[in-house]
Amino acid sequence: DNFYMGGVTGDGFYAVIRKLEGEYTVLTDVTNNQWQPSDAVPTGVEKYQLVLECYDGFLRLYANGTQIAEVQDYNFSSGDIGLFAQTFDNAPAEVRFDDLRVTRLP
């Protein structure tokens, strides 16, 4: 029930989020708890390659090979992984996950 997640939207927003004891915190904007816009997030594309590195308290989010965000958080040091898709107000959407790879960082 407690986890980190990272994602991007098709209109150029991103977030790294922590869920802890039922409360969601946008770690990339702890002041306003909002997803942030970025010119580095590709818009109008059919697919994204997303990477979320979680290592030694750092969480780094990449979209299509470009680092979008880096935050620090030390609440979780291990755990399982999962995938999610969220449409917000833009339903319906077609979502496919392909080539999931989990790698232990040094």
C-alpha positions in Angstrom: 0.0 0.0 0.0 3.1 2.3 0.2 5.1 3.1 -2.9 6.8 5.5 -5.3 5.5 6.1 -8.8 6.6 8.3 -11.6 4.9 9.4 -14.8 4.3 11.8 -17.6 1.3 13.1 -19.4 0.6 13.5 -23.1 0.4 17.3 -22.7 3.9 17.7 -21.2 3.5 17.3 -17.4 5.5 15.0 -15.1 5.5 13.8 -11.4 7.4 11.6 -9.0 4.9 10.7 -6.3 5.1 8.9 -2.9 2.1 7.1 -1.4 2.6 6.7 2.4 -0.1 5.6 4.8 -2.8 6.6 2.3 -1.4 10.0 1.6 -0.1 11.0 -1.9 2.8 13.5 -2.0 4.1 14.9 -5.3 7.8 14.8 -4.5 8.6 17.0 -7.6 6.4 19.7 -6.1 6.0 19.3 -2.4 4.9 23.0 -2.0 1.7 22.7 -4.1 1.5 18.9 -4.6 0.9 19.3 -8.3 2.2 17.7 -11.5 4.7 20.0 -13.2 5.0 21.1 -16.8 8.3 20.5 -18.7 9.5 21.2 -22.2 11.5 18.0 -21.8 8.4 15.8 -21.8 7.5 15.0 -25.4 4.0 16.0 -26.4 1.9 14.6 -29.2 3.7 11.3 -29.4 2.1 7.8 -29.6 4.4 6.2 -27.0 6.9 6.9 -24.3 9.8 5.0 -22.9 9.8 5.7 -19.2 12.5 4.9 -16.6 12.2 5.4 -12.9 15.5 4.8 -11.1 15.2 4.3 -7.4 18.6 4.0 -5.7 20.1 5.1 -2.4 17.4 7.6 -1.7 17.3 9.1 -5.2 14.5 8.8 -7.6 15.2 9.8 -11.2 12.5 10.0 -13.9 13.4 9.7 -17.6 11.1 10.0 -20.6 12.4 8.8 -24.0 16.0 8.9 -22.7 15.9 12.4 -21.2 16.1 12.9 -17.5 13.0 14.9 -16.4 13.3 14.9 -12.6 15.4 13.9 -9.6 14.2 13.9 -6.0 15.4 12.5 -2.8 13.3 10.5 -0.4 14.4 7.9 2.2 11.0 6.3 3.2 11.3 3.1 1.3 14.6 1.2 0.8 13.1 -1.9 -1.0 9.9 -3.3 -2.4 8.1 -4.8 -5.4 7.4 -3.0 -8.7 4.1 -2.3 -10.5 2.7 -0.6 -13.6 -0.1 1.9 -13.8 -2.0 4.0 -16.3 -4.2 7.0 -15.5 -6.3 9.0 -17.9 -7.3 11.9 -15.5 -10.1 13.6 -17.5 -9.1 12.4 -20.9 -10.7 9.0 -21.1 -10.9 6.8 -23.0 -7.3 5.8 -23.7 -5.5 2.8 -25.1 -2.5 1.7 -22.9 0.0 -1.0 -23.6 3.0 -2.0 -21.6 5.9 -3.6 -23.4 9.4 -4.6 -22.6 9.3 -4.3 -18.9 12.9 -4.5 -17.5 13.9 -4.4 -13.9 17.6 -4.0 -13.2 19.5 -3.8 -10.0 21.6 -0.6 -9.8 25.2 -0.8 -8.5 
